[in-house]
Amino acid sequence: MIYRMSDQTKSQIMLAAIFIICVHVIGLMKIFAWEMLHKNSIKREIKRLELRIVELSEAVGKK
């Protein structure tokens, strides 16, 4: 099969665009997975901070 130069160039540009889109999608999936894994630990840290604030406010209120 004989390709013209323009057909080959078009297919290379299309493959490059598909590659870039795939790289972006993989990156977004990694970020989403990281957020899902760390969501519970962040909630736990916020809960600890809230409890510590309550303890400190009670300690200041007793003085």
HELIX and SHEET records of a PDB file:
HELIX    1   1 MET A    5  LYS A   62  1                                  58    
END                                                                             
